[in-house]
Amino acid sequence: MEKTVGAFEAKTHFSQLLERAESGEEILITRRGKTVAKLGPAPSEPNVEAARAALARIRGRAKKTGIKRFDWKEWKKYVNEGRP
């Protein structure tokens, strides 16, 4: 759940807002009623093992389906297709 606080209140209670963000809450900070910032939990560290496992699954599926090696020149050709 997002909570909205004004800039002055955010400045006054910053350490408390940091604790709430650390616990997973997102806080919108406003100035004169307009949202100017969002305070929330920092992203977690990347899970290298999970990424390696996902890559292994992708490679395995590519092998099963007969997908060939990725070709950048071919992809660039598709991207530019239809452009003036």
mmCIF file as gemmi writes it, N, C-alpha and C atoms, coordinates in Angstrom:
data_model
loop_
_atom_site.group_PDB
_atom_site.id
_atom_site.type_symbol
_atom_site.label_atom_id
_atom_site.label_alt_id
_atom_site.label_comp_id
_atom_site.label_asym_id
_atom_site.label_entity_id
_atom_site.label_seq_id
_atom_site.pdbx_PDB_ins_code
_atom_site.Cartn_x
_atom_site.Cartn_y
_atom_site.Cartn_z
_atom_site.occupancy
_atom_site.B_iso_or_equiv
_atom_site.pdbx_formal_charge
_atom_site.auth_seq_id
_atom_site.auth_asym_id
_atom_site.pdbx_PDB_model_num
ATOM 1 N N . MET Axp A 1 ? 0.847 -1.19 0 1 0 ? 1 A 1
ATOM 2 C CA . MET Axp A 1 ? 0 0 0 1 0 ? 1 A 1
ATOM 3 C C . MET Axp A 1 ? 0.884 1.243 0 1 0 ? 1 A 1
ATOM 4 N N . GLU Axp A 2 ? 0.548 2.199 -0.844 1 0 ? 2 A 1
ATOM 5 C CA . GLU Axp A 2 ? 1.316 3.427 -0.924 1 0 ? 2 A 1
ATOM 6 C C . GLU Axp A 2 ? 0.738 4.466 0.022 1 0 ? 2 A 1
ATOM 7 N N . LYS Axp A 3 ? 1.637 5.171 0.673 1 0 ? 3 A 1
ATOM 8 C CA . LYS Axp A 3 ? 1.231 6.285 1.528 1 0 ? 3 A 1
ATOM 9 C C . LYS Axp A 3 ? 1.763 7.555 0.871 1 0 ? 3 A 1
ATOM 10 N N . THR Axp A 4 ? 1.041 8.626 0.993 1 0 ? 4 A 1
ATOM 11 C CA . THR Axp A 4 ? 1.459 9.904 0.434 1 0 ? 4 A 1
ATOM 12 C C . THR Axp A 4 ? 1.805 10.849 1.568 1 0 ? 4 A 1
ATOM 13 N N . VAL Axp A 5 ? 2.974 11.478 1.466 1 0 ? 5 A 1
ATOM 14 C CA . VAL Axp A 5 ? 3.382 12.474 2.462 1 0 ? 5 A 1
ATOM 15 C C . VAL Axp A 5 ? 3.914 13.699 1.739 1 0 ? 5 A 1
ATOM 16 N N . GLY Axp A 6 ? 3.756 14.83 2.375 1 0 ? 6 A 1
ATOM 17 C CA . GLY Axp A 6 ? 4.289 16.064 1.822 1 0 ? 6 A 1
ATOM 18 C C . GLY Axp A 6 ? 5.798 16.139 2.019 1 0 ? 6 A 1
ATOM 19 N N . ALA Axp A 7 ? 6.444 16.992 1.256 1 0 ? 7 A 1
ATOM 20 C CA . ALA Axp A 7 ? 7.897 17.12 1.308 1 0 ? 7 A 1
ATOM 21 C C . ALA Axp A 7 ? 8.38 17.538 2.701 1 0 ? 7 A 1
ATOM 22 N N . PHE Axp A 8 ? 7.678 18.455 3.341 1 0 ? 8 A 1
ATOM 23 C CA . PHE Axp A 8 ? 8.088 18.907 4.668 1 0 ? 8 A 1
ATOM 24 C C . PHE Axp A 8 ? 8.003 17.762 5.674 1 0 ? 8 A 1
ATOM 25 N N . GLU Axp A 9 ? 6.905 17.02 5.645 1 0 ? 9 A 1
ATOM 26 C CA . GLU Axp A 9 ? 6.749 15.874 6.546 1 0 ? 9 A 1
ATOM 27 C C . GLU Axp A 9 ? 7.814 14.815 6.261 1 0 ? 9 A 1
ATOM 28 N N . ALA Axp A 10 ? 8.107 14.594 4.979 1 0 ? 10 A 1
ATOM 29 C CA . ALA Axp A 10 ? 9.122 13.606 4.605 1 0 ? 10 A 1
ATOM 30 C C . ALA Axp A 10 ? 10.482 14.005 5.172 1 0 ? 10 A 1
ATOM 31 N N . LYS Axp A 11 ? 10.797 15.296 5.084 1 0 ? 11 A 1
ATOM 32 C CA . LYS Axp A 11 ? 12.073 15.784 5.615 1 0 ? 11 A 1
ATOM 33 C C . LYS Axp A 11 ? 12.11 15.624 7.133 1 0 ? 11 A 1
ATOM 34 N N . THR Axp A 12 ? 11.008 15.922 7.772 1 0 ? 12 A 1
ATOM 35 C CA . THR Axp A 12 ? 10.94 15.87 9.228 1 0 ? 12 A 1
ATOM 36 C C . THR Axp A 12 ? 11.012 14.44 9.764 1 0 ? 12 A 1
ATOM 37 N N . HIS Axp A 13 ? 10.404 13.509 9.059 1 0 ? 13 A 1
ATOM 38 C CA . HIS Axp A 13 ? 10.307 12.122 9.533 1 0 ? 13 A 1
ATOM 39 C C . HIS Axp A 13 ? 11.051 11.153 8.613 1 0 ? 13 A 1
ATOM 40 N N . PHE Axp A 14 ? 12.141 11.614 8.024 1 0 ? 14 A 1
ATOM 41 C CA . PHE Axp A 14 ? 12.841 10.82 7.009 1 0 ? 14 A 1
ATOM 42 C C . PHE Axp A 14 ? 13.299 9.458 7.535 1 0 ? 14 A 1
ATOM 43 N N . SER Axp A 15 ? 13.87 9.411 8.734 1 0 ? 15 A 1
ATOM 44 C CA . SER Axp A 15 ? 14.369 8.13 9.245 1 0 ? 15 A 1
ATOM 45 C C . SER Axp A 15 ? 13.227 7.132 9.444 1 0 ? 15 A 1
ATOM 46 N N . GLN Axp A 16 ? 12.067 7.596 9.875 1 0 ? 16 A 1
ATOM 47 C CA . GLN Axp A 16 ? 10.918 6.709 10.034 1 0 ? 16 A 1
ATOM 48 C C . GLN Axp A 16 ? 10.422 6.212 8.681 1 0 ? 16 A 1
ATOM 49 N N . LEU Axp A 17 ? 10.431 7.1 7.688 1 0 ? 17 A 1
ATOM 50 C CA . LEU Axp A 17 ? 10.004 6.7 6.352 1 0 ? 17 A 1
ATOM 51 C C . LEU Axp A 17 ? 10.975 5.676 5.759 1 0 ? 17 A 1
ATOM 52 N N . LEU Axp A 18 ? 12.26 5.836 6.036 1 0 ? 18 A 1
ATOM 53 C CA . LEU Axp A 18 ? 13.241 4.86 5.568 1 0 ? 18 A 1
ATOM 54 C C . LEU Axp A 18 ? 12.986 3.485 6.177 1 0 ? 18 A 1
ATOM 55 N N . GLU Axp A 19 ? 12.656 3.448 7.447 1 0 ? 19 A 1
ATOM 56 C CA . GLU Axp A 19 ? 12.344 2.173 8.104 1 0 ? 19 A 1
ATOM 57 C C . GLU Axp A 19 ? 11.131 1.51 7.446 1 0 ? 19 A 1
ATOM 58 N N . ARG Axp A 20 ? 10.123 2.313 7.133 1 0 ? 20 A 1
ATOM 59 C CA . ARG Axp A 20 ? 8.931 1.76 6.496 1 0 ? 20 A 1
ATOM 60 C C . ARG Axp A 20 ? 9.243 1.252 5.094 1 0 ? 20 A 1
ATOM 61 N N . ALA Axp A 21 ? 10.072 1.993 4.367 1 0 ? 21 A 1
ATOM 62 C CA . ALA Axp A 21 ? 10.468 1.56 3.029 1 0 ? 21 A 1
ATOM 63 C C . ALA Axp A 21 ? 11.282 0.268 3.102 1 0 ? 21 A 1
ATOM 64 N N . GLU Axp A 22 ? 12.133 0.184 4.102 1 0 ? 22 A 1
ATOM 65 C CA . GLU Axp A 22 ? 12.954 -1.015 4.288 1 0 ? 22 A 1
ATOM 66 C C . GLU Axp A 22 ? 12.072 -2.244 4.526 1 0 ? 22 A 1
ATOM 67 N N . SER Axp A 23 ? 10.923 -2.041 5.16 1 0 ? 23 A 1
ATOM 68 C CA . SER Axp A 23 ? 10.026 -3.16 5.437 1 0 ? 23 A 1
ATOM 69 C C . SER Axp A 23 ? 9.093 -3.461 4.261 1 0 ? 23 A 1
ATOM 70 N N . GLY Axp A 24 ? 9.258 -2.731 3.153 1 0 ? 24 A 1
ATOM 71 C CA . GLY Axp A 24 ? 8.507 -3.048 1.94 1 0 ? 24 A 1
ATOM 72 C C . GLY Axp A 24 ? 7.443 -2.052 1.531 1 0 ? 24 A 1
ATOM 73 N N . GLU Axp A 25 ? 7.207 -1.042 2.324 1 0 ? 25 A 1
ATOM 74 C CA . GLU Axp A 25 ? 6.172 -0.061 1.998 1 0 ? 25 A 1
ATOM 75 C C . GLU Axp A 25 ? 6.702 0.95 0.988 1 0 ? 25 A 1
ATOM 76 N N . GLU Axp A 26 ? 5.815 1.438 0.124 1 0 ? 26 A 1
ATOM 77 C CA . GLU Axp A 26 ? 6.182 2.489 -0.819 1 0 ? 26 A 1
ATOM 78 C C . GLU Axp A 26 ? 5.518 3.786 -0.382 1 0 ? 26 A 1
ATOM 79 N N . ILE Axp A 27 ? 6.292 4.862 -0.385 1 0 ? 27 A 1
ATOM 80 C CA . ILE Axp A 27 ? 5.798 6.167 0.053 1 0 ? 27 A 1
ATOM 81 C C . ILE Axp A 27 ? 5.969 7.159 -1.089 1 0 ? 27 A 1
ATOM 82 N N . LEU Axp A 28 ? 4.869 7.838 -1.44 1 0 ? 28 A 1
ATOM 83 C CA . LEU Axp A 28 ? 4.935 8.89 -2.446 1 0 ? 28 A 1
ATOM 84 C C . LEU Axp A 28 ? 5.161 10.215 -1.738 1 0 ? 28 A 1
ATOM 85 N N . ILE Axp A 29 ? 6.114 10.983 -2.227 1 0 ? 29 A 1
ATOM 86 C CA . ILE Axp A 29 ? 6.418 12.286 -1.647 1 0 ? 29 A 1
ATOM 87 C C . ILE Axp A 29 ? 5.903 13.359 -2.599 1 0 ? 29 A 1
ATOM 88 N N . THR Axp A 30 ? 5.119 14.272 -2.04 1 0 ? 30 A 1
ATOM 89 C CA . THR Axp A 30 ? 4.493 15.303 -2.862 1 0 ? 30 A 1
ATOM 90 C C . THR Axp A 30 ? 4.999 16.689 -2.488 1 0 ? 30 A 1
ATOM 91 N N . ARG Axp A 31 ? 4.887 17.585 -3.452 1 0 ? 31 A 1
ATOM 92 C CA . ARG Axp A 31 ? 5.156 19.007 -3.213 1 0 ? 31 A 1
ATOM 93 C C . ARG Axp A 31 ? 3.988 19.761 -3.821 1 0 ? 31 A 1
ATOM 94 N N . ARG Axp A 32 ? 3.277 20.477 -2.973 1 0 ? 32 A 1
ATOM 95 C CA . ARG Axp A 32 ? 2.081 21.221 -3.387 1 0 ? 32 A 1
ATOM 96 C C . ARG Axp A 32 ? 1.069 20.32 -4.096 1 0 ? 32 A 1
ATOM 97 N N . GLY Axp A 33 ? 0.916 19.1 -3.564 1 0 ? 33 A 1
ATOM 98 C CA . GLY Axp A 33 ? -0.076 18.169 -4.092 1 0 ? 33 A 1
ATOM 99 C C . GLY Axp A 33 ? 0.355 17.354 -5.299 1 0 ? 33 A 1
ATOM 100 N N . LYS Axp A 34 ? 1.539 17.62 -5.833 1 0 ? 34 A 1
ATOM 101 C CA . LYS Axp A 34 ? 2.02 16.903 -7.01 1 0 ? 34 A 1
ATOM 102 C C . LYS Axp A 34 ? 3.101 15.904 -6.581 1 0 ? 34 A 1
ATOM 103 N N . THR Axp A 35 ? 2.973 14.654 -7.004 1 0 ? 35 A 1
ATOM 104 C CA . THR Axp A 35 ? 3.964 13.635 -6.659 1 0 ? 35 A 1
ATOM 105 C C . THR Axp A 35 ? 5.288 13.965 -7.341 1 0 ? 35 A 1
ATOM 106 N N . VAL Axp A 36 ? 6.36 14.017 -6.529 1 0 ? 36 A 1
ATOM 107 C CA . VAL Axp A 36 ? 7.681 14.346 -7.07 1 0 ? 36 A 1
ATOM 108 C C . VAL Axp A 36 ? 8.696 13.234 -6.847 1 0 ? 36 A 1
ATOM 109 N N . ALA Axp A 37 ? 8.396 12.301 -5.939 1 0 ? 37 A 1
ATOM 110 C CA . ALA Axp A 37 ? 9.346 11.215 -5.674 1 0 ? 37 A 1
ATOM 111 C C . ALA Axp A 37 ? 8.616 10.023 -5.094 1 0 ? 37 A 1
ATOM 112 N N . LYS Axp A 38 ? 9.283 8.881 -5.19 1 0 ? 38 A 1
ATOM 113 C CA . LYS Axp A 38 ? 8.731 7.648 -4.634 1 0 ? 38 A 1
ATOM 114 C C . LYS Axp A 38 ? 9.832 6.978 -3.827 1 0 ? 38 A 1
ATOM 115 N N . LEU Axp A 39 ? 9.546 6.711 -2.57 1 0 ? 39 A 1
ATOM 116 C CA . LEU Axp A 39 ? 10.499 6.071 -1.676 1 0 ? 39 A 1
ATOM 117 C C . LEU Axp A 39 ? 10.016 4.651 -1.437 1 0 ? 39 A 1
ATOM 118 N N . GLY Axp A 40 ? 10.888 3.686 -1.67 1 0 ? 40 A 1
ATOM 119 C CA . GLY Axp A 40 ? 10.488 2.297 -1.504 1 0 ? 40 A 1
ATOM 120 C C . GLY Axp A 40 ? 11.699 1.417 -1.242 1 0 ? 40 A 1
ATOM 121 N N . PRO Axp A 41 ? 11.462 0.121 -1.091 1 0 ? 41 A 1
ATOM 122 C CA . PRO Axp A 41 ? 12.559 -0.798 -0.812 1 0 ? 41 A 1
ATOM 123 C C . PRO Axp A 41 ? 13.532 -0.85 -1.988 1 0 ? 41 A 1
ATOM 124 N N . ALA Axp A 42 ? 14.801 -1.01 -1.675 1 0 ? 42 A 1
ATOM 125 C CA . ALA Axp A 42 ? 15.817 -1.128 -2.716 1 0 ? 42 A 1
ATOM 126 C C . ALA Axp A 42 ? 15.668 -2.483 -3.393 1 0 ? 42 A 1
ATOM 127 N N . PRO Axp A 43 ? 15.992 -2.564 -4.688 1 0 ? 43 A 1
ATOM 128 C CA . PRO Axp A 43 ? 15.912 -3.854 -5.367 1 0 ? 43 A 1
ATOM 129 C C . PRO Axp A 43 ? 16.895 -4.843 -4.746 1 0 ? 43 A 1
ATOM 130 N N . SER Axp A 44 ? 16.5 -6.088 -4.745 1 0 ? 44 A 1
ATOM 131 C CA . SER Axp A 44 ? 17.365 -7.103 -4.158 1 0 ? 44 A 1
ATOM 132 C C . SER Axp A 44 ? 18.54 -7.401 -5.087 1 0 ? 44 A 1
ATOM 133 N N . GLU Axp A 45 ? 19.539 -8.025 -4.543 1 0 ? 45 A 1
ATOM 134 C CA . GLU Axp A 45 ? 20.709 -8.404 -5.328 1 0 ? 45 A 1
ATOM 135 C C . GLU Axp A 45 ? 20.298 -9.425 -6.393 1 0 ? 45 A 1
ATOM 136 N N . PRO Axp A 46 ? 20.905 -9.361 -7.563 1 0 ? 46 A 1
ATOM 137 C CA . PRO Axp A 46 ? 20.548 -10.323 -8.603 1 0 ? 46 A 1
ATOM 138 C C . PRO Axp A 46 ? 20.926 -11.746 -8.182 1 0 ? 46 A 1
ATOM 139 N N . ASN Axp A 47 ? 20.086 -12.687 -8.534 1 0 ? 47 A 1
ATOM 140 C CA . ASN Axp A 47 ? 20.323 -14.081 -8.212 1 0 ? 47 A 1
ATOM 141 C C . ASN Axp A 47 ? 21.031 -14.721 -9.4 1 0 ? 47 A 1
ATOM 142 N N . VAL Axp A 48 ? 22.35 -14.808 -9.314 1 0 ? 48 A 1
ATOM 143 C CA . VAL Axp A 48 ? 23.168 -15.296 -10.422 1 0 ? 48 A 1
ATOM 144 C C . VAL Axp A 48 ? 22.838 -16.751 -10.747 1 0 ? 48 A 1
ATOM 145 N N . GLU Axp A 49 ? 22.639 -17.562 -9.738 1 0 ? 49 A 1
ATOM 146 C CA . GLU Axp A 49 ? 22.332 -18.974 -9.971 1 0 ? 49 A 1
ATOM 147 C C . GLU Axp A 49 ? 21.001 -19.142 -10.699 1 0 ? 49 A 1
ATOM 148 N N . ALA Axp A 50 ? 20.01 -18.36 -10.33 1 0 ? 50 A 1
ATOM 149 C CA . ALA Axp A 50 ? 18.71 -18.438 -11.007 1 0 ? 50 A 1
ATOM 150 C C . ALA Axp A 50 ? 18.846 -18.002 -12.463 1 0 ? 50 A 1
ATOM 151 N N . ALA Axp A 51 ? 19.652 -16.974 -12.721 1 0 ? 51 A 1
ATOM 152 C CA . ALA Axp A 51 ? 19.87 -16.513 -14.095 1 0 ? 51 A 1
ATOM 153 C C . ALA Axp A 51 ? 20.569 -17.594 -14.92 1 0 ? 51 A 1
ATOM 154 N N . ARG Axp A 52 ? 21.562 -18.245 -14.332 1 0 ? 52 A 1
ATOM 155 C CA . ARG Axp A 52 ? 22.259 -19.328 -15.05 1 0 ? 52 A 1
ATOM 156 C C . ARG Axp A 52 ? 21.311 -20.493 -15.346 1 0 ? 52 A 1
ATOM 157 N N . ALA Axp A 53 ? 20.455 -20.81 -14.388 1 0 ? 53 A 1
ATOM 158 C CA . ALA Axp A 53 ? 19.495 -21.902 -14.597 1 0 ? 53 A 1
ATOM 159 C C . ALA Axp A 53 ? 18.515 -21.539 -15.709 1 0 ? 53 A 1
ATOM 160 N N . ALA Axp A 54 ? 18.056 -20.292 -15.739 1 0 ? 54 A 1
ATOM 161 C CA . ALA Axp A 54 ? 17.136 -19.848 -16.787 1 0 ? 54 A 1
ATOM 162 C C . ALA Axp A 54 ? 17.808 -19.916 -18.152 1 0 ? 54 A 1
ATOM 163 N N . LEU Axp A 55 ? 19.058 -19.499 -18.222 1 0 ? 55 A 1
ATOM 164 C CA . LEU Axp A 55 ? 19.792 -19.556 -19.479 1 0 ? 55 A 1
ATOM 165 C C . LEU Axp A 55 ? 19.958 -20.999 -19.953 1 0 ? 55 A 1
ATOM 166 N N . ALA Axp A 56 ? 20.229 -21.904 -19.029 1 0 ? 56 A 1
ATOM 167 C CA . ALA Axp A 56 ? 20.36 -23.321 -19.385 1 0 ? 56 A 1
ATOM 168 C C . ALA Axp A 56 ? 19.034 -23.857 -19.94 1 0 ? 56 A 1
ATOM 169 N N . ARG Axp A 57 ? 17.9 -23.451 -19.336 1 0 ? 57 A 1
ATOM 170 C CA . ARG Axp A 57 ? 16.589 -23.877 -19.841 1 0 ? 57 A 1
ATOM 171 C C . ARG Axp A 57 ? 16.336 -23.336 -21.243 1 0 ? 57 A 1
ATOM 172 N N . ILE Axp A 58 ? 16.703 -22.072 -21.467 1 0 ? 58 A 1
ATOM 173 C CA . ILE Axp A 58 ? 16.514 -21.456 -22.786 1 0 ? 58 A 1
ATOM 174 C C . ILE Axp A 58 ? 17.341 -22.188 -23.828 1 0 ? 58 A 1
ATOM 175 N N . ARG Axp A 59 ? 18.597 -22.461 -23.493 1 0 ? 59 A 1
ATOM 176 C CA . ARG Axp A 59 ? 19.464 -23.175 -24.435 1 0 ? 59 A 1
ATOM 177 C C . ARG Axp A 59 ? 18.936 -24.583 -24.715 1 0 ? 59 A 1
ATOM 178 N N . GLY Axp A 60 ? 18.443 -25.243 -23.675 1 0 ? 60 A 1
ATOM 179 C CA . GLY Axp A 60 ? 17.875 -26.582 -23.852 1 0 ? 60 A 1
ATOM 180 C C . GLY Axp A 60 ? 16.672 -26.573 -24.777 1 0 ? 60 A 1
ATOM 181 N N . ARG Axp A 61 ? 15.788 -25.602 -24.6 1 0 ? 61 A 1
ATOM 182 C CA . ARG Axp A 61 ? 14.61 -25.501 -25.463 1 0 ? 61 A 1
ATOM 183 C C . ARG Axp A 61 ? 14.999 -25.162 -26.893 1 0 ? 61 A 1
ATOM 184 N N . ALA Axp A 62 ? 16 -24.302 -27.051 1 0 ? 62 A 1
ATOM 185 C CA . ALA Axp A 62 ? 16.461 -23.945 -28.395 1 0 ? 62 A 1
ATOM 186 C C . ALA Axp A 62 ? 17.01 -25.179 -29.104 1 0 ? 62 A 1
ATOM 187 N N . LYS Axp A 63 ? 17.717 -26.019 -28.383 1 0 ? 63 A 1
ATOM 188 C CA . LYS Axp A 63 ? 18.27 -27.245 -28.962 1 0 ? 63 A 1
ATOM 189 C C . LYS Axp A 63 ? 17.148 -28.192 -29.392 1 0 ? 63 A 1
ATOM 190 N N . LYS Axp A 64 ? 16.143 -28.334 -28.53 1 0 ? 64 A 1
ATOM 191 C CA . LYS Axp A 64 ? 15.022 -29.239 -28.833 1 0 ? 64 A 1
ATOM 192 C C . LYS Axp A 64 ? 14.238 -28.782 -30.05 1 0 ? 64 A 1
ATOM 193 N N . THR Axp A 65 ? 14.042 -27.474 -30.187 1 0 ? 65 A 1
ATOM 194 C CA . THR Axp A 65 ? 13.236 -26.947 -31.286 1 0 ? 65 A 1
ATOM 195 C C . THR Axp A 65 ? 14.044 -26.685 -32.553 1 0 ? 65 A 1
ATOM 196 N N . GLY Axp A 66 ? 15.356 -26.821 -32.469 1 0 ? 66 A 1
ATOM 197 C CA . GLY Axp A 66 ? 16.193 -26.63 -33.651 1 0 ? 66 A 1
ATOM 198 C C . GLY Axp A 66 ? 16.504 -25.183 -33.961 1 0 ? 66 A 1
ATOM 199 N N . ILE Axp A 67 ? 16.299 -24.306 -32.988 1 0 ? 67 A 1
ATOM 200 C CA . ILE Axp A 67 ? 16.634 -22.896 -33.213 1 0 ? 67 A 1
ATOM 201 C C . ILE Axp A 67 ? 18.145 -22.768 -33.332 1 0 ? 67 A 1
ATOM 202 N N . LYS Axp A 68 ? 18.558 -22.033 -34.36 1 0 ? 68 A 1
ATOM 203 C CA . LYS Axp A 68 ? 19.992 -21.873 -34.601 1 0 ? 68 A 1
ATOM 204 C C . LYS Axp A 68 ? 20.566 -20.728 -33.789 1 0 ? 68 A 1
ATOM 205 N N . ARG Axp A 69 ? 21.849 -20.538 -33.915 1 0 ? 69 A 1
ATOM 206 C CA . ARG Axp A 69 ? 22.573 -19.486 -33.211 1 0 ? 69 A 1
ATOM 207 C C . ARG Axp A 69 ? 21.971 -18.111 -33.52 1 0 ? 69 A 1
ATOM 208 N N . PHE Axp A 70 ? 21.95 -17.257 -32.535 1 0 ? 70 A 1
ATOM 209 C CA . PHE Axp A 70 ? 21.417 -15.907 -32.664 1 0 ? 70 A 1
ATOM 210 C C . PHE Axp A 70 ? 22.272 -15.108 -33.645 1 0 ? 70 A 1
ATOM 211 N N . ASP Axp A 71 ? 21.634 -14.454 -34.595 1 0 ? 71 A 1
ATOM 212 C CA . ASP Axp A 71 ? 22.349 -13.705 -35.626 1 0 ? 71 A 1
ATOM 213 C C . ASP Axp A 71 ? 21.958 -12.228 -35.55 1 0 ? 71 A 1
ATOM 214 N N . TRP Axp A 72 ? 22.886 -11.385 -35.072 1 0 ? 72 A 1
ATOM 215 C CA . TRP Axp A 72 ? 22.605 -9.953 -34.911 1 0 ? 72 A 1
ATOM 216 C C . TRP Axp A 72 ? 22.291 -9.273 -36.239 1 0 ? 72 A 1
ATOM 217 N N . LYS Axp A 73 ? 23.003 -9.654 -37.301 1 0 ? 73 A 1
ATOM 218 C CA . LYS Axp A 73 ? 22.753 -9.011 -38.592 1 0 ? 73 A 1
ATOM 219 C C . LYS Axp A 73 ? 21.323 -9.266 -39.055 1 0 ? 73 A 1
ATOM 220 N N . GLU Axp A 74 ? 20.849 -10.49 -38.838 1 0 ? 74 A 1
ATOM 221 C CA . GLU Axp A 74 ? 19.48 -10.813 -39.215 1 0 ? 74 A 1
ATOM 222 C C . GLU Axp A 74 ? 18.483 -9.997 -38.394 1 0 ? 74 A 1
ATOM 223 N N . TRP Axp A 75 ? 18.723 -9.863 -37.098 1 0 ? 75 A 1
ATOM 224 C CA . TRP Axp A 75 ? 17.836 -9.08 -36.235 1 0 ? 75 A 1
ATOM 225 C C . TRP Axp A 75 ? 17.832 -7.611 -36.637 1 0 ? 75 A 1
ATOM 226 N N . LYS Axp A 76 ? 19.001 -7.08 -36.952 1 0 ? 76 A 1
ATOM 227 C CA . LYS Axp A 76 ? 19.07 -5.673 -37.373 1 0 ? 76 A 1
ATOM 228 C C . LYS Axp A 76 ? 18.26 -5.46 -38.646 1 0 ? 76 A 1
ATOM 229 N N . LYS Axp A 77 ? 18.307 -6.451 -39.522 1 0 ? 77 A 1
ATOM 230 C CA . LYS Axp A 77 ? 17.544 -6.36 -40.757 1 0 ? 77 A 1
ATOM 231 C C . LYS Axp A 77 ? 16.045 -6.281 -40.443 1 0 ? 77 A 1
ATOM 232 N N . TYR Axp A 78 ? 15.565 -7.094 -39.487 1 0 ? 78 A 1
ATOM 233 C CA . TYR Axp A 78 ? 14.152 -7.061 -39.114 1 0 ? 78 A 1
ATOM 234 C C . TYR Axp A 78 ? 13.781 -5.736 -38.461 1 0 ? 78 A 1
ATOM 235 N N . VAL Axp A 79 ? 14.661 -5.207 -37.629 1 0 ? 79 A 1
ATOM 236 C CA . VAL Axp A 79 ? 14.385 -3.948 -36.954 1 0 ? 79 A 1
ATOM 237 C C . VAL Axp A 79 ? 14.23 -2.813 -37.964 1 0 ? 79 A 1
ATOM 238 N N . ASN Axp A 80 ? 15.094 -2.801 -38.952 1 0 ? 80 A 1
ATOM 239 C CA . ASN Axp A 80 ? 15.071 -1.721 -39.923 1 0 ? 80 A 1
ATOM 240 C C . ASN Axp A 80 ? 14.042 -1.923 -41.038 1 0 ? 80 A 1
ATOM 241 N N . GLU Axp A 81 ? 13.424 -3.094 -41.075 1 0 ? 81 A 1
ATOM 242 C CA . GLU Axp A 81 ? 12.453 -3.398 -42.099 1 0 ? 81 A 1
ATOM 243 C C . GLU Axp A 81 ? 11.251 -2.438 -41.996 1 0 ? 81 A 1
ATOM 244 N N . GLY Axp A 82 ? 10.918 -1.836 -43.086 1 0 ? 82 A 1
ATOM 245 C CA . GLY Axp A 82 ? 9.764 -0.94 -43.094 1 0 ? 82 A 1
ATOM 246 C C . GLY Axp A 82 ? 10.06 0.478 -42.665 1 0 ? 82 A 1
ATOM 247 N N . ARG Axp A 83 ? 11.29 0.752 -42.286 1 0 ? 83 A 1
ATOM 248 C CA . ARG Axp A 83 ? 11.647 2.126 -41.907 1 0 ? 83 A 1
ATOM 249 C C . ARG Axp A 83 ? 12.108 2.881 -43.148 1 0 ? 83 A 1
ATOM 250 N N . PRO Axp A 84 ? 11.806 4.183 -43.199 1 0 ? 84 A 1
ATOM 251 C CA . PRO Axp A 84 ? 12.238 4.985 -44.369 1 0 ? 84 A 1
ATOM 252 C C . PRO Axp A 84 ? 13.745 5.185 -44.375 1 0 ? 84 A 1
